[in-house]
């Protein structure tokens, strides 16, 4: 099959598509994982309502992870082998966590009431394991898979901070989708987890240019330094704005309950854009560019056709689910 686009464009298109899939996953499945983390220690009725708030969405949200990893495999097979080999253990832990939470989600609603607590605990541990593993993978990727002690400590920091970031997105989701005492609790959770999220963003922002002279030059030479200054400034202002909002909410009423969720999405998008700019055009940090790791143009052309069919379907299904299940969450039932 003759490529219908210039061959040099195809790796860039697939890198962009993979980035979009990962960003959608981090935000959408992020609130799933965050809600799971926040269920620990809550009364049974509140746990059920929290889990009910993500019930119609969590399956579709995980589709973005499958799409992102699938694109890495088929579009950049060399990079897929290197990255997944370096991250074998945290990937395995993430999969265990995702499987555990998926099984617990389904079983808890059908199990006898005396057994629901055990399944809720499994849901929490599965969510936490998956979040920590993803944070560890982020830190390892940023440091180009370094295994020294300082690098491992940095990975541990990013693991904790990403889990806190997911908890912040989850709390923001609960502010939007619940009311009453549970919403007030979610506001408190959002205040605390936002601070840890900001710490993680700061740690990644400092470490990324320090580990690579190339990335340092991209951010701090002129005129890039001036042109890119809005990204950290907007991030800082967004964090401050969210903190101010969370101090007032819900005193201002519930009509603005969507604001923290939009703010959390913007915060993750800014961080993701900064990372994407730092590492482009490398798909394996400072080792393989997207052109070096890409599959043949003929293969990419065929895969692109399939991707352009699948992507709108996922978007349409997700949008439809959010439209149908709009409003406040009620108790989850399989009756």
C-alpha positions as CSV (number, residue, x, y, z in Angstrom):
1,X,0.0,0.0,0.0
2,X,1.4,3.4,-1.0
3,X,1.4,5.9,1.9
4,X,-1.2,8.6,1.3
5,X,0.7,11.1,3.4
6,X,4.4,12.1,3.3
7,X,6.3,9.4,5.2
8,X,7.9,11.9,7.6
9,X,4.5,13.0,8.7
10,X,3.2,9.6,9.8
11,X,5.4,9.2,12.9
12,X,4.5,12.7,14.1
13,X,0.8,12.0,13.6
14,X,1.0,8.7,15.6
15,X,3.1,10.4,18.3
16,X,0.3,13.0,18.6
17,X,-2.4,10.3,18.6
18,X,-0.6,8.4,21.3
19,X,-0.2,11.5,23.4
20,X,-3.9,12.3,23.1
21,X,-4.8,8.8,24.2
22,X,-2.5,9.0,27.2
23,X,-3.8,12.4,28.2
24,X,-7.4,11.2,28.0
25,X,-6.5,8.1,30.0
26,X,-4.8,10.1,32.8
27,X,-7.7,12.5,33.2
28,X,-10.6,10.0,32.7
29,X,-9.3,6.9,34.3
30,X,-7.5,9.2,36.7
31,X,-10.8,10.1,38.4
32,X,-11.7,6.4,38.5
33,X,-8.5,5.5,40.3
34,X,-8.7,8.6,42.5
35,X,-12.2,7.7,43.7
36,X,-11.0,4.2,44.4
37,X,-8.2,5.6,46.5
38,X,-10.5,7.9,48.4
39,X,-13.0,5.1,49.4
40,X,-10.6,3.8,52.1
41,X,-12.1,4.3,55.6
42,X,-15.4,5.8,54.4
43,X,-18.8,4.6,55.7
44,X,-20.4,1.8,53.5
45,X,-23.2,4.0,52.2
46,X,-20.7,6.7,51.1
47,X,-18.4,4.1,49.5
48,X,-21.3,2.8,47.5
49,X,-22.2,6.2,46.3
50,X,-18.6,7.0,45.4
51,X,-18.3,3.9,43.4
52,X,-21.7,4.4,41.8
53,X,-20.4,7.8,40.5
54,X,-17.9,6.1,38.3
55,X,-19.9,3.0,37.5
56,X,-21.1,4.0,34.0
57,X,-17.7,5.3,32.9
58,X,-14.8,3.2,34.2
59,X,-14.8,0.5,31.4
60,X,-14.7,3.1,28.6
61,X,-12.1,5.1,30.4
62,X,-9.6,2.2,30.5
63,X,-10.0,1.9,26.7
64,X,-7.7,4.9,26.4
65,X,-4.9,3.0,28.0
66,X,-5.4,0.1,25.6
67,X,-5.4,2.5,22.7
68,X,-2.2,4.3,23.9
69,X,-0.2,1.1,24.5
70,X,-1.6,-0.4,21.3
71,X,-0.4,2.6,19.2
72,X,3.0,2.4,20.9
73,X,3.2,-1.3,19.9
74,X,2.1,-1.1,16.3
75,X,3.5,2.4,15.4
76,X,6.8,2.3,17.4
77,X,7.6,-1.4,17.9
78,X,11.3,-0.8,18.7
79,X,10.4,1.7,21.4
80,X,7.7,-0.5,22.7
81,X,10.2,-3.3,23.3
82,X,12.7,-1.0,25.1
83,X,10.2,0.8,27.3
84,X,8.2,-2.3,28.3
85,X,11.4,-4.2,29.0
86,X,12.7,-1.4,31.2
87,X,9.3,-1.1,33.0
88,X,8.4,-4.8,33.2
89,X,7.9,-4.9,37.0
90,X,5.8,-1.7,37.4
91,X,3.7,-2.6,34.3
92,X,3.0,-6.0,35.9
93,X,2.0,-4.4,39.2
94,X,-0.2,-1.9,37.3
95,X,-2.0,-4.8,35.5
96,X,-2.5,-6.7,38.8
97,X,-4.0,-3.5,40.2
98,X,-6.3,-2.9,37.3
99,X,-7.5,-6.5,37.3
100,X,-8.1,-6.5,41.0
101,X,-10.1,-3.3,40.9
102,X,-12.1,-4.5,37.9
103,X,-13.0,-7.8,39.6
104,X,-13.8,-6.0,42.9
105,X,-16.0,-3.5,41.1
106,X,-18.2,-6.2,39.6
107,X,-18.3,-8.5,42.6
108,X,-18.9,-6.0,45.4
109,X,-22.4,-5.2,44.1
110,X,-23.4,-8.9,43.9
111,X,-21.7,-10.2,47.0
112,X,-23.6,-10.6,50.3
113,X,-23.5,-7.5,52.4
114,X,-21.0,-9.1,54.9
115,X,-18.5,-9.6,52.1
116,X,-18.8,-6.2,50.5
117,X,-16.2,-4.7,52.8
118,X,-13.6,-7.1,51.6
119,X,-14.4,-6.3,48.0
120,X,-14.3,-2.6,48.7
121,X,-10.8,-3.1,50.3
122,X,-9.7,-4.9,47.1
123,X,-11.1,-2.0,45.0
124,X,-9.0,0.4,47.1
125,X,-5.8,-1.6,46.9
126,X,-6.2,-2.2,43.2
127,X,-6.7,1.5,42.5
128,X,-3.7,2.4,44.7
129,X,-1.4,-0.2,43.1
130,X,-2.3,1.0,39.6
131,X,-1.8,4.6,40.5
132,X,1.6,4.1,42.2
133,X,2.8,1.9,39.4
134,X,2.0,4.5,36.8
135,X,3.7,7.2,38.9
136,X,6.8,5.0,39.2
137,X,6.8,4.5,35.4
138,X,6.5,8.3,34.8
139,X,9.6,8.9,37.0
140,X,11.6,6.1,35.4
141,X,10.8,7.4,31.9
142,X,11.8,11.0,32.8
143,X,15.1,9.8,34.1
144,X,15.7,7.6,31.1
145,X,15.3,4.4,33.1
146,X,18.2,5.2,35.4
147,X,18.5,2.6,38.3
148,X,20.7,4.6,40.7
149,X,19.5,5.2,44.2
150,X,18.6,8.9,43.7
151,X,16.7,7.9,40.5
152,X,14.7,5.3,42.5
153,X,13.9,7.8,45.2
154,X,12.7,10.2,42.5
155,X,10.5,7.4,41.1
156,X,9.0,6.8,44.5
157,X,8.3,10.6,44.8
158,X,6.5,10.6,41.4
159,X,4.6,7.5,42.3
160,X,3.2,9.1,45.5
161,X,2.5,12.4,43.8
162,X,0.7,10.9,40.8
163,X,-1.4,8.9,43.2
164,X,-2.2,12.1,45.0
165,X,-2.9,13.7,41.6
166,X,-5.4,11.0,40.8
167,X,-7.0,11.4,44.2
168,X,-7.3,15.2,43.4
169,X,-9.0,14.4,40.1
170,X,-11.2,11.9,41.9
171,X,-12.1,14.4,44.6
172,X,-12.9,17.0,41.9
173,X,-15.2,14.4,40.2
174,X,-17.0,13.8,43.5
175,X,-17.5,17.5,44.0
176,X,-19.2,17.6,40.7
177,X,-21.2,14.4,40.9
178,X,-22.3,14.3,44.6
179,X,-23.9,16.6,47.1
180,X,-24.4,17.0,50.8
181,X,-21.9,15.6,53.3
182,X,-20.0,13.6,50.8
183,X,-19.4,16.7,48.6
184,X,-18.1,18.6,51.7
185,X,-15.7,15.7,52.3
186,X,-14.6,15.8,48.7
187,X,-13.8,19.5,49.0
188,X,-11.5,18.7,51.9
189,X,-9.8,15.9,50.0
190,X,-9.3,18.1,47.0
191,X,-7.5,20.8,49.1
192,X,-5.0,18.3,50.5
193,X,-4.4,16.3,47.4
194,X,-4.0,19.5,45.3
195,X,-0.9,20.4,47.4
196,X,0.7,17.0,46.8
197,X,-0.2,17.3,43.1
198,X,1.5,20.7,42.9
199,X,4.6,19.2,44.6
200,X,4.8,16.4,42.0
201,X,4.5,18.9,39.2
202,X,7.2,21.0,40.7
203,X,9.5,17.9,41.2
204,X,9.0,16.8,37.6
205,X,9.5,20.3,36.3
206,X,12.8,20.7,38.1
207,X,14.1,17.1,37.4
208,X,13.3,17.0,33.7
209,X,15.7,19.7,32.5
210,X,18.4,18.7,35.0
211,X,18.7,15.1,33.7
212,X,19.2,16.1,30.1
213,X,21.3,19.0,28.7
214,X,19.2,18.9,25.6
215,X,15.9,19.5,27.5
216,X,17.6,22.2,29.6
217,X,18.6,24.0,26.4
218,X,15.1,23.7,25.0
219,X,13.5,25.4,28.0
220,X,16.1,28.0,29.0
221,X,17.6,29.4,25.8
222,X,16.1,32.5,24.1
223,X,13.6,33.0,22.7
224,X,12.1,29.7,23.9
225,X,12.4,30.7,27.6
226,X,10.1,33.7,27.0
227,X,7.7,31.9,24.7
228,X,7.3,28.9,27.2
229,X,7.1,31.1,30.3
230,X,3.2,31.1,30.2
231,X,3.2,27.3,30.9
232,X,4.6,27.4,34.4
233,X,2.9,30.7,35.1
234,X,-0.5,29.4,34.1
235,X,0.1,26.2,36.1
236,X,1.0,28.2,39.3
237,X,-2.0,30.5,38.8
238,X,-4.3,27.6,38.2
239,X,-3.1,25.9,41.5
240,X,-3.7,29.1,43.4
241,X,-7.1,29.7,41.8
242,X,-8.2,26.2,42.6
243,X,-7.1,26.6,46.3
244,X,-9.1,29.8,46.6
245,X,-12.1,28.2,45.0
246,X,-12.0,25.2,47.2
247,X,-11.8,27.4,50.3
248,X,-15.1,29.0,49.3
249,X,-17.0,26.0,47.8
250,X,-19.7,24.9,48.6
251,X,-20.6,28.3,50.2
252,X,-21.1,29.7,46.7
253,X,-23.7,27.0,46.0
254,X,-23.5,24.0,43.8
255,X,-23.8,25.6,40.4
256,X,-20.0,25.9,40.0
257,X,-19.3,22.3,41.2
258,X,-17.8,21.5,37.8
259,X,-15.0,24.0,38.2
260,X,-12.5,21.8,40.1
261,X,-12.9,19.0,37.5
262,X,-12.2,21.5,34.7
263,X,-9.3,22.9,36.6
264,X,-7.8,19.5,37.3
265,X,-8.1,18.6,33.6
266,X,-6.3,21.9,32.6
267,X,-3.6,21.2,35.2
268,X,-2.8,17.8,33.8
269,X,-3.0,19.1,30.2
270,X,-0.4,21.8,31.0
271,X,1.9,19.3,32.6
272,X,1.5,16.9,29.8
273,X,2.2,19.6,27.2
274,X,5.4,20.5,29.1
275,X,6.6,16.9,29.1
276,X,5.7,16.4,25.4
277,X,7.7,19.5,24.5
278,X,10.6,18.4,26.6
279,X,11.0,15.0,25.0
280,X,10.0,15.6,21.4
281,X,11.1,14.2,19.1
282,X,12.4,11.3,21.2
283,X,10.1,8.4,22.1
284,X,12.8,6.7,24.2
285,X,14.5,9.6,26.0
286,X,17.7,10.7,24.3
287,X,18.0,7.3,22.5
288,X,15.4,6.9,19.8
289,X,13.4,9.5,17.9
290,X,9.9,8.9,16.6
291,X,11.3,8.4,13.1
292,X,14.0,5.9,14.2
293,X,11.5,3.9,16.2
294,X,8.6,4.0,13.7
295,X,7.2,1.1,11.7
296,X,7.3,1.2,7.9
297,X,5.3,4.0,6.2
298,X,3.1,1.3,4.5
299,X,2.2,-0.2,7.9
300,X,1.6,3.2,9.5
301,X,-0.8,4.1,6.7
302,X,-2.9,1.0,7.2
303,X,-2.9,1.5,11.0
304,X,-3.9,5.1,10.6
305,X,-7.0,4.2,8.7
306,X,-8.1,1.9,11.5
307,X,-7.2,4.4,14.2
308,X,-9.2,7.2,12.5
309,X,-12.2,4.8,12.6
310,X,-11.8,3.6,16.2
311,X,-11.0,7.0,17.8
312,X,-14.3,8.7,16.9
313,X,-16.2,5.6,18.2
314,X,-14.5,5.8,21.6
315,X,-15.1,9.6,21.8
316,X,-18.7,9.2,20.8
317,X,-19.4,6.4,23.3
318,X,-17.7,8.3,26.1
319,X,-19.6,11.5,25.3
320,X,-22.9,9.6,25.1
321,X,-22.3,7.9,28.4
322,X,-21.6,11.2,30.1
323,X,-24.7,12.7,28.6
324,X,-27.0,9.8,29.6
325,X,-25.6,9.7,33.2
326,X,-25.3,13.5,33.7
327,X,-26.3,14.9,37.0
328,X,-25.6,13.7,40.6
329,X,-24.7,10.1,41.2
330,X,-27.3,7.8,42.9
331,X,-26.8,4.4,44.5
332,X,-25.4,1.7,42.1
333,X,-27.7,-1.2,41.6
334,X,-27.7,-4.3,39.4
335,X,-31.4,-5.1,40.1
